[in-house]
């Protein structure tokens, strides 16, 4: 009798494992949605770029308001602002190695319409080796002297979208509007094909653009005004990013 009960319990466990193959002991632990593993990288790398998949397993569109990292050396390059039901989208990260060892960080996605206000993902990997002596001795010479004594303003990576992401969206024929905010004369001299010219202050008056994802473009230098207006536009319901 005892042997039959043992066999029955064993079969129940096996059936459970076979019918739920995507669940493992390491996934969804400590409240994480998933674990992102960038593998092993070298300290000699100036930066490490990784792309991870964010799935939306819900029946409604997942709207993401902001994305952030718990580690200073991990930057969010781009993240999806909306993910349709049962579809996936990409989250792009950049790591700038600071010291060798194991990396353990949190990636936080603040949502607008999810049962969980914040989706938490674990980021892990290993940084090996160290910076070569030649590179150490040369590193301070690569920085202009005027920048060493000036405190640089940090850009908010949550507003940025990279060229690679825009090209991928265009290749997939996803709807996206490129808005060049430079003056008309500069726009006529050279521009990205397909972009439209709208002054930065006037975008908020184009209410029909609220239904479309927008990408703001200027000459690439004066980033602060774009960042300020991007925040105001998002607060009023626009879906907008800045081309980095």
C-alpha positions as CSV (number, residue, x, y, z in Angstrom):
1,X,0.0,0.0,0.0
2,X,2.8,2.4,0.9
3,X,4.6,1.7,-2.3
4,X,1.4,2.5,-4.3
5,X,1.0,5.9,-2.5
6,X,4.7,6.7,-3.2
7,X,4.3,5.9,-7.0
8,X,1.1,8.0,-7.2
9,X,2.8,11.0,-5.6
10,X,5.8,10.6,-7.9
11,X,3.6,10.6,-10.9
12,X,1.8,13.7,-9.7
13,X,5.1,15.6,-9.4
14,X,6.2,14.5,-12.8
15,X,3.0,15.6,-14.5
16,X,3.3,19.0,-12.8
17,X,6.8,19.5,-14.1
18,X,5.9,18.5,-17.6
19,X,2.8,20.7,-17.8
20,X,4.7,23.8,-16.5
21,X,8.1,23.6,-18.1
22,X,8.6,27.4,-18.1
23,X,8.7,27.7,-14.3
24,X,12.0,27.0,-12.6
25,X,13.3,27.3,-9.1
26,X,15.2,30.5,-10.0
27,X,12.4,32.3,-11.8
28,X,9.9,34.6,-10.0
29,X,11.8,34.3,-6.8
30,X,11.7,37.3,-4.4
31,X,8.9,38.8,-6.4
32,X,10.9,39.1,-9.7
33,X,9.1,38.8,-13.0
34,X,12.2,37.3,-14.6
35,X,15.9,37.1,-14.4
36,X,18.1,38.8,-17.1
37,X,21.5,37.2,-17.5
38,X,24.1,39.0,-19.6
39,X,26.6,36.2,-19.1
40,X,30.3,36.9,-18.7
41,X,32.1,40.1,-19.8
42,X,35.6,41.6,-19.4
43,X,36.6,44.7,-17.4
44,X,38.5,45.8,-20.5
45,X,35.1,46.4,-22.3
46,X,34.2,50.1,-22.3
47,X,30.6,49.1,-22.4
48,X,28.3,46.1,-22.6
49,X,25.0,46.3,-24.5
50,X,22.3,43.7,-23.9
51,X,18.8,43.4,-25.2
52,X,16.2,41.5,-23.1
53,X,12.6,40.5,-23.9
54,X,9.7,42.0,-21.9
55,X,6.6,39.8,-22.5
56,X,3.0,41.0,-21.9
57,X,1.1,37.9,-20.9
58,X,-2.0,40.0,-20.1
59,X,-5.2,40.5,-22.1
60,X,-4.7,44.3,-22.2
61,X,-2.0,46.6,-23.4
62,X,0.8,47.0,-20.9
63,X,1.8,50.7,-20.6
64,X,5.2,51.5,-19.1
65,X,5.8,55.0,-17.7
66,X,9.4,54.8,-16.6
67,X,12.3,52.4,-16.4
68,X,15.2,52.5,-14.0
69,X,18.1,50.5,-12.6
70,X,19.2,50.1,-9.0
71,X,22.9,50.2,-10.1
72,X,24.6,53.4,-11.3
73,X,26.7,51.5,-13.9
74,X,23.6,50.1,-15.6
75,X,21.8,52.5,-17.9
76,X,18.5,52.0,-19.7
77,X,19.0,52.8,-23.3
78,X,15.4,52.2,-24.4
79,X,12.3,50.5,-23.2
80,X,8.8,49.9,-24.7
81,X,6.2,52.4,-23.7
82,X,3.4,50.1,-24.7
83,X,3.3,46.4,-25.3
84,X,0.1,44.9,-27.0
85,X,-1.6,42.0,-25.4
86,X,0.3,38.7,-25.6
87,X,3.2,40.3,-27.5
88,X,6.9,40.9,-26.6
89,X,9.1,44.0,-26.8
90,X,12.7,44.8,-26.2
91,X,14.5,46.4,-23.3
92,X,18.0,47.7,-24.1
93,X,20.6,48.1,-21.4
94,X,24.2,49.4,-21.3
95,X,26.6,48.3,-18.6
96,X,29.8,50.2,-18.0
97,X,32.0,47.8,-15.9
98,X,33.3,49.5,-12.7
99,X,34.9,46.5,-10.9
100,X,35.2,42.7,-11.4
101,X,32.9,40.3,-9.7
102,X,29.3,39.2,-9.8
103,X,26.6,41.7,-10.8
104,X,23.3,41.8,-9.1
105,X,20.9,44.6,-9.9
106,X,17.2,45.3,-10.2
107,X,15.5,46.7,-13.3
108,X,12.3,48.5,-12.3
109,X,9.4,49.2,-14.8
110,X,6.8,51.5,-13.5
111,X,3.5,50.8,-15.2
112,X,0.2,52.7,-15.6
113,X,-2.3,49.9,-16.0
114,X,-0.8,46.8,-14.5
115,X,-2.1,45.1,-11.3
116,X,1.5,45.6,-10.1
117,X,2.4,49.2,-10.1
118,X,6.1,48.3,-10.5
119,X,7.4,45.2,-12.4
120,X,10.8,44.1,-10.9
121,X,13.4,42.2,-12.9
122,X,16.7,40.8,-11.7
123,X,19.8,41.5,-13.7
124,X,22.9,39.3,-13.2
125,X,26.2,38.4,-14.8
126,X,29.9,38.3,-14.1
127,X,32.6,40.9,-14.9
128,X,36.0,39.3,-15.2
129,X,39.6,40.5,-15.4
130,X,40.9,44.1,-14.9
131,X,41.9,47.1,-16.9
132,X,45.3,46.8,-18.4
133,X,48.1,49.0,-17.2
134,X,48.4,50.8,-20.5
135,X,44.7,51.6,-20.5
136,X,44.9,52.8,-16.8
137,X,47.8,55.2,-17.5
138,X,46.1,56.6,-20.6
139,X,42.5,56.9,-19.3
140,X,43.0,60.3,-17.7
141,X,44.6,61.7,-20.8
142,X,41.6,60.9,-22.9
143,X,39.4,63.4,-20.9
144,X,39.6,67.0,-21.9
145,X,40.9,69.1,-19.0
146,X,37.9,71.5,-19.1
147,X,35.6,68.6,-18.3
148,X,37.6,67.3,-15.3
149,X,36.7,70.5,-13.3
150,X,33.1,70.8,-14.5
151,X,30.3,68.8,-13.1
152,X,28.4,67.2,-16.0
153,X,24.7,67.1,-16.0
154,X,23.4,63.6,-16.2
155,X,20.8,62.8,-18.8
156,X,17.7,60.8,-17.9
157,X,18.1,57.5,-19.8
158,X,14.3,56.8,-19.4
159,X,13.6,59.4,-22.1
160,X,16.1,58.1,-24.6
161,X,15.6,55.9,-27.6
162,X,18.6,54.7,-29.7
163,X,18.9,54.8,-33.5
164,X,19.0,51.0,-33.6
165,X,15.6,50.8,-31.9
166,X,14.1,53.3,-34.3
167,X,15.4,51.5,-37.3
168,X,14.1,48.2,-36.0
169,X,10.6,49.7,-35.6
170,X,10.7,51.2,-39.1
171,X,11.8,47.9,-40.5
172,X,8.9,46.2,-38.9
173,X,6.6,49.0,-40.2
174,X,5.6,49.9,-36.8
175,X,3.9,53.3,-36.5
176,X,6.3,56.0,-35.3
177,X,6.6,59.7,-35.9
178,X,10.0,61.5,-36.1
179,X,9.6,65.1,-35.1
180,X,12.5,67.5,-35.9
181,X,12.3,70.5,-33.6
182,X,15.0,72.6,-35.2
183,X,14.2,75.8,-37.1
184,X,12.8,75.6,-40.6
185,X,16.1,76.8,-42.2
186,X,18.1,74.0,-40.6
187,X,15.4,71.5,-41.4
188,X,15.5,72.4,-45.1
189,X,19.3,72.0,-45.3
190,X,19.3,68.4,-44.0
191,X,16.9,66.1,-42.2
192,X,16.1,62.5,-41.6
193,X,13.8,61.3,-44.5
194,X,10.2,61.0,-43.3
195,X,10.6,63.3,-40.4
196,X,8.3,66.3,-39.9
197,X,9.3,69.8,-38.6
198,X,7.4,71.1,-35.6
199,X,8.7,73.6,-33.1
200,X,9.2,72.1,-29.6
201,X,6.7,74.4,-27.9
202,X,4.0,73.6,-30.5
203,X,3.9,69.8,-30.2
204,X,1.5,69.9,-27.2
205,X,-1.0,71.7,-29.4
206,X,-1.1,68.8,-32.0
207,X,-3.5,66.6,-30.0
208,X,-3.9,64.2,-32.9
209,X,-0.3,63.1,-32.2
210,X,-1.3,61.6,-28.9
211,X,-2.4,58.5,-30.6
212,X,1.1,57.9,-32.1
213,X,4.5,57.2,-30.6
214,X,6.8,60.2,-31.1
215,X,10.5,60.6,-31.3
216,X,12.0,64.1,-30.8
217,X,15.1,65.1,-32.8
218,X,17.3,68.2,-32.8
219,X,21.0,68.8,-33.7
220,X,22.1,66.4,-31.0
221,X,23.6,69.0,-28.6
222,X,20.9,70.9,-26.6
223,X,19.4,67.9,-24.9
224,X,18.1,69.6,-21.8
225,X,15.1,71.4,-23.4
226,X,14.1,68.2,-25.1
227,X,14.2,66.3,-21.8
228,X,12.0,69.0,-20.1
229,X,9.4,69.0,-22.8
230,X,9.4,65.2,-23.1
231,X,8.4,65.0,-19.5
232,X,5.7,67.6,-19.9
233,X,4.3,65.8,-22.9
234,X,4.3,62.4,-21.2
235,X,2.5,64.0,-18.2
236,X,-0.3,65.1,-20.6
237,X,-0.8,61.8,-22.3
238,X,1.7,61.8,-25.2
239,X,3.9,58.8,-26.0
240,X,7.3,60.4,-26.7
241,X,11.0,59.7,-26.5
242,X,14.2,61.5,-27.5
243,X,16.6,60.2,-30.2
244,X,20.0,59.7,-28.6
